[in-house]
Amino acid sequence: MPRTDRDTLDALFTAAYGELRRLAAQVRRDHPTATINPTALVHEAWEKLARSPDFEVTSPLHFRRIAARAMRQVLVEAARQRHAAKRGGRDTALVTFDDELSPAIGNAADVLALDAAMADLARLAPRQAAVVEARYFGGLSVEEVAESLTISEATVLRDWRAARAWLATELGAAAR
């Protein structure tokens, strides 16, 4: 696949910046102890994308999905750094998935537990993992996810419900 040129990426980033900033601000509101502010989250995600080797963006919606993945990776990296400084005690995972997409992430260990559970889900049910990443980290609507993944809205809703239940079980087991 041909690489998307930097001018196109810059234009997509500029167009998506407001939405990405809104999503990053939501993360900050829901996780006030986060050490990364919304602007830094968006900019670090952009830096990650800009340094990425060949990738192709097929649409603005596809770019938002890629940016959501980059923001997830930045959050996980920041959580790993915070958690590494606090080695020792075991934290209880507190990550919730509600229909309003208001993530409740309690601490660095929660982000790491969520990332591990998402990796497991991606191995077991890749489409469900893509749905969660797009909805939870990317803030995409059911309609946007359906369009992005070329599946029906009913399939998105089924995958969203199943993935949330599976992740809740996994994260609950990790907390015990």
MOCOR-V341860 format. One record per backbone hydrogen bond with DSSP energy under -0.5 kcal/mol. CO is the residue of the C=O (numbers start at 1). NH is the residue of the N-H. Records with the same first field share a line. If there is no record, write none. Layout:
CO->NH ; NH
This chain:
5->9
6->10
7->11
8->12
9->13
10->14
11->15
12->16
13->17
16->20
17->21
18->22
19->23
20->24
21->25
22->26
23->27
24->28
25->29
26->30
27->31
31->34
37->41
38->42
39->43
40->44
41->45
42->46
43->47
44->48
45->49
46->50
47->51
48->52
49->52
55->4
56->58
59->63
60->64
61->65
62->66
63->67
64->68
65->69
66->70
67->71
68->72
69->73
70->74
71->75
72->76
73->77
74->78
75->79
76->80
77->81
78->82
79->83
80->84
81->85
82->86
83->86
84->87
89->91
94->106
96->104
98->101
101->103
103->105
104->106
107->111
108->112
109->113
110->114
111->115
112->116
113->117
114->118
115->119
116->120
117->121
118->122
119->123
120->124
121->125
125->129
126->130
127->131
128->132
129->133
130->134
131->135
132->136 ; 137
133->137 ; 138
134->140
135->139
141->145
142->146
143->147
144->148
145->149
146->150 ; 151
152->156
153->157
154->158
155->159
156->160
157->161
158->162
159->163
160->164
161->165
162->166
163->167
164->168
165->169
166->170
167->171
168->172
169->173
170->174
171->175
172->176
173->176
